[in-house]
Amino acid sequence: MDIQHNTTPETGHHHHEKPKRDMSHIPGWGADLDHKNRPAYPMERTPPRLDNVHWDVPEQQPVNVKVFHSTERPNITPVFGTSVPPTGLSGKIRDFAFTLSENDIRHWLLLLFADRVNMVEGLADDLKSGHVPNILGEMGIMAEVKHNPIGLAGKALVIGGAIGLIYSLRQHRKRRSWR
């Protein structure tokens, strides 16, 4: 590959920039630089053209489940997903999260926490219905064993260390309470 070195005309010394490589041998390289070479240009528009539609604003989808929306948005969007309506403790956590603004870190942390709670709720539902989940398979442990055994060993050491630490702290507390 050809590497172009940039030097300053005054001193002839190299800049501290990375040298630029000539990538013109790669088919399609730089196609996005010239708008004439872009397949969607000049068809891209903001706002997009909506020719031959029978509406100015899409018809509102019927609301028959709880639909969360940002506090920054006055109404729900015309179309939304309803595949997994909120339920249980995770739904209550989501309810609270959506009372907070999207620029509040608590909003996002609560949503992440609600996802974890929902996972545990799903495991409990599986066990209630008599289905024993294949936790190791669903977590991809067998794929880790095959494709990333060193990473899996590291995770196992960290988890084992954490369990050992918790166990030893509990044993220490038990010994102190016996005195």
C-alpha positions in Angstrom: 0.0 0.0 0.0 1.1 3.5 -0.7 1.5 5.7 2.3 1.5 9.4 1.7 3.7 11.3 4.1 2.8 14.9 4.9 5.7 17.3 5.4 5.6 21.0 6.1 7.0 23.0 3.2 9.0 25.2 5.6 10.9 22.6 7.5 10.4 19.4 5.6 9.5 17.7 8.9 6.7 15.2 9.3 3.5 16.4 10.9 2.3 14.5 14.0 -0.7 13.3 12.1 -1.2 9.7 11.0 -0.1 9.2 7.4 -3.1 9.0 5.0 -3.4 5.7 3.1 -4.5 5.5 -0.5 -7.7 3.4 -0.5 -8.7 4.0 -4.1 -8.0 0.4 -5.0 -11.0 -0.7 -2.8 -14.2 -0.8 -5.0 -16.7 1.8 -3.8 -14.2 3.5 -1.4 -15.2 7.1 -0.8 -18.5 6.7 -2.6 -20.1 8.8 0.1 -17.8 11.7 -0.6 -19.3 12.8 -3.9 -23.1 13.1 -3.7 -23.4 12.0 -7.3 -22.0 8.6 -6.4 -24.6 8.0 -3.6 -27.6 5.9 -4.7 -30.1 7.7 -2.4 -28.9 11.2 -3.2 -30.6 13.6 -4.1 -33.7 11.6 -3.1 -32.9 12.1 0.6 -34.9 15.0 2.0 -35.5 16.4 5.4 -38.4 16.3 6.0 -39.0 13.3 3.7 -41.3 13.5 0.7 -44.6 11.8 1.4 -46.1 11.6 -2.1 -49.3 9.7 -2.7 -50.3 9.3 1.0 -53.9 9.9 2.1 -53.0 11.6 5.4 -51.1 14.5 6.8 -50.5 12.8 10.2 -50.8 9.0 10.6 -54.0 7.8 12.3 -53.5 7.2 16.0 -53.1 3.5 16.8 -55.7 2.4 19.4 -54.3 2.3 22.9 -55.4 -0.8 24.7 -52.3 -1.4 26.9 -50.1 0.9 29.0 -47.9 2.9 26.6 -44.9 4.7 28.1 -43.7 8.0 26.6 -41.2 10.6 27.5 -42.1 13.5 29.7 -40.7 15.7 26.9 -43.3 14.4 24.5 -46.9 15.6 25.2 -48.6 12.7 23.5 -47.8 9.1 22.5 -46.6 8.6 18.9 -49.2 7.6 16.3 -47.8 4.1 16.1 -46.1 2.2 18.9 -45.1 -1.4 20.0 -47.3 -3.4 22.3 -45.6 -6.8 22.2 -44.7 -6.8 25.9 -46.9 -4.5 28.0 -45.5 -3.7 31.4 -46.5 -6.0 34.3 -45.4 -6.9 37.8 -42.6 -5.2 39.8 -40.7 -4.4 36.6 -43.7 -2.5 35.2 -44.0 -0.5 38.4 -40.3 0.4 38.1 -40.8 1.5 34.5 -43.9 3.5 35.5 -41.7 5.4 37.9 -38.8 5.7 35.4 -41.1 7.4 32.9 -42.1 10.1 35.4 -38.5 11.3 35.1 -37.0 13.3 32.2 -34.9 11.5 29.7 -32.0 13.7 30.6 -32.1 12.3 34.1 -29.6 9.4 34.6 -32.1 7.8 37.0 -34.6 7.4 34.2 -32.1 5.2 32.2 -30.7 3.3 35.3 -34.3 2.5 36.4 -35.1 1.1 32.9 -32.0 -1.0 33.0 -32.9 -2.3 36.5 -36.5 -3.0 35.3 -35.1 -5.1 32.5 -33.1 -7.2 35.1 -36.2 -7.5 37.3 -38.2 -8.6 34.3 -35.7 -11.3 33.6 -36.1 -12.7 37.1 -39.9 -12.4 36.8 -39.7 -14.4 33.6 -37.6 -17.1 35.3 -40.2 -17.3 38.1 -43.0 -17.6 35.6 -41.2 -20.4 33.8 -40.7 -22.3 37.1 -44.4 -21.7 38.1 -45.6 -23.2 34.8 -43.4 -26.2 35.3 -40.8 -25.3 32.7 -37.2 -25.5 34.0 -35.3 -22.9 32.0 -31.9 -23.8 30.4 -30.1 -20.9 32.0 -26.6 -21.9 30.9 -27.8 -22.4 27.3 -29.7 -19.1 27.3 -26.7 -17.3 28.7 -24.6 -18.7 25.9 -22.2 -20.6 28.2 -21.7 -23.4 25.7 -20.8 -20.9 23.0 -18.4 -19.3 25.5 -16.8 -22.7 26.2 -16.3 -23.3 22.5 -15.3 -19.8 21.3 -14.0 -17.9 24.4 -12.8 -20.3 27.0 -10.2 -17.9 28.5 -12.9 -15.1 28.9 -15.3 -17.6 30.5 -12.6 -18.7 32.9 -12.0 -15.1 33.8 -15.7 -14.6 34.5 -15.8 -17.8 36.5 -12.9 -16.6 38.6 -14.5 -13.2 39.3 -17.8 -14.8 40.2 -16.1 -17.4 42.4 -14.1 -14.7 44.1 -17.2 -12.7 44.8 -19.0 -15.7 46.2 -16.0 -16.6 48.3 -15.8 -13.1 49.6 -19.5 -13.0 50.5 -19.1 -16.4 52.2 -16.1 -15.4 54.2 -17.7 -12.1 55.3 -20.8 -14.0 56.5 -18.6 -16.5 58.4 -16.7 -13.7 60.0 -20.0 -12.1 61.1 -21.2 -15.4 62.6 -18.0 -15.8 64.5 -18.3 -12.2 65.9 -21.9 -12.8 66.9 -20.9 -15.9 68.9 -18.6 -14.0 71.2 
